[in-house]
Amino acid sequence: MNRQPRKRKNRLVDPAILPYARSAPLPASVEPQSAQRASSVPRGSDWVYETKLEGVRVLARVAADGVRLVGVPGDLQPRGIERALGALPIDAALLDGQLVALRGDGTSSLRELRDAIGAGKLGSLVYEVFDLLHLDGFDLTAVELVNRKRALKTILTGSGALSNRGAVRYVHHFDGNGEELFGEVCRLGL
């Protein structure tokens, strides 16, 4: 864990105004919701779609006492990711994402992630963030996913996360026709 005390940040997102946000202390961790296997693509406008990443699911806890990737041993904490998360304009948060190693073509590889961790080459790893579970004293788990993602995107905007550069990156989602999107993802080998 990064032990440098955090300074109060300029707030870009006020979690108190998000519908269904509840005042609550920052938890040490939460059990992330697992993906469910399905035999068909969900239909309807209530769904958003994200590209599946090949990596390790990791929660990032940002607090006054530093940044910690929950579930990652202390000696394997990627310092570049810690620094990038610590520089975000937030006081405290719990983010959900994937720790990945990227190939030259930008796709993630679980094998390359394992090789990088085994070799202690953590500087090339990337934290792909797709959800914001807690922010500055508010539990956001009851807030609609699209609103959490909008808040997350706002927070990450100035960090380079939207440009797909850097140690922390935003996982974009897609609205629309799930079957059409699924066909395109399959065509691209994703």
N, C-alpha and C positions, 0 to 999 in steps of 0.2 A: 504494500500500500504506500502510496505517495504521502509522506508525512508533513509536507508543507501545509501550513494553515491556509485555508481558502479565504479570500476576501469577498465581501458582498459584491454581487454582480448587478449590472443594469438589467432589469427584467424586460425581456422582449415579449413574454407570454405571461398573462396574469391567470394562473390556474383557477382562481376563485370564480371567474366568470364562465368557466366551461360547464355546460349542463351535466349534472350528476357528479361533479367533483366533490369529494368529501375531505374535510380537514382531518389529517391523520399524520402521525410521525412517520419519518422515513423508515421503512422496515429494513432489517439486515438483508433480507432476501425474500423472494416469493417463489412459489412453484410455477414455472412458466406453463402456459397452456400448450398441450401437445397437438401437433397436426393430426388430423384424422384421415385415414385412407377412405377414398370414395370410388365408386365404380363409374361415376359420370361427373361431368363438370356441373357445378351448381348454376342454376338459372335464376334470373331476376335481377332487379336493380339494387338489391340489398347487399350485393357481394362486391368485394374488391379483390384483386388478384395480384400476387407478387411472384417473381421468379424464384424458384427454389435454389438455395445456395448449398454448396457442399462444404460444410464446416462444422464447427462445434457451437452449439447454442450456449450463449453466455449472457448473463445479466451484468450490467455495469452500474455500480453504486457510486454516486458522486455525493460527497458529504463534506462537512466542515473539516474533518480530519483527513481528507484526501480522497483518492479515487482507487477503487478496487474492482477487478473483474471477478465476480462471484463464481466460485468453482474452479478458478485457475490458481494453481499453487503459487505462492509468493515469489519463488525463484523463476517462475515462468510468466510473470506479469510483463507484457510488452510495454516498455517505457514510453515509446512514441504514442501509443494509444492512450496511456495514462495522461500524458502531457496534453494531448489534443482534447480529451474529455475534460480535463481540469481547466482548460482555457475557455470552455463554453460559458455563455452569459447566464448561468444558473447558480443558485446556492446549493441546492440538493436535488437529486433526481435518481430514479431507477429506470434504466433503459434496457431494452431487450433487443438482442441481435445475434449475429453469427460471427465468430472469429474465423477468418478464412485466409487462405493463401491463394493468390491470383496467378494464373498462367499469363503468358505474354498476350494472349488474345482477350484477356479480361474475365475469363470464366474462372470459377473457383474449383479447387481440387483438394479433396480430403487427403489424398495421398501426399500431395506437396505440403499440406498443413502438418501432417504427422512427421514428415521428413524435416521440416523447418524446426518444429518443436524438439524433435530428437537430436538435432544438431545444435540446438540453442540459438538458432538464427531467427530471433523474434522481431527484428527490425523491419522485415518485409511484410509482416502480417497486417491485416486490415480488419477493423471492426465494422461490419455492415449492420447498421441500426435500422430496425423496422418498427419499433414501438416505444412509447413513453408511458410507463406505468405509474410513476409518482413524480411530482414536481413541486418543489419549494413549499412543502408542508401540506400537500394535497394528494390523496389517493385518486388516481385517474382511471382505475380499472372498470368503473361503471360508466365512464364517458365513452361515447361511440368511437369506434376505431378510427373512422375518417377524421374526427375532430382531434384525437390524440396524434395522428400522423401529421395533421396540419400544424399542430403546435410543435411537434418534433422538427418538422421541416423549417419552421420559422426560427427555431433555436439554432439549427445547424446551418442556416443560410450563410452566415458570415464566416464559417469555418472551412470552407472549401469542400464540404461534404456533398454538395449538390453537383460539383464539377467532376465527381469520381476521381478525385486526387486526394492524397493524404491518408492518414492512418484511420480516420473515422469517416464513414460514408453513409449516406441516406439510401435506404432501399425504397425506390419508387414503387408505387402501386398503379394498377390499371383498372379503370372502370369500363363497363361495356359488356360486349358479347363474350361470355366465357368460353364458349365452344370455338369461336373464331380465334380468340387469343390462344387457346390451348393448341389448335392446329398450327399456328405460327410458331409457338414455342417449340413444338415437336419438330417442325421444319428446320428450325435453327439449331437443334440439338441441345436445347437448354432443359 
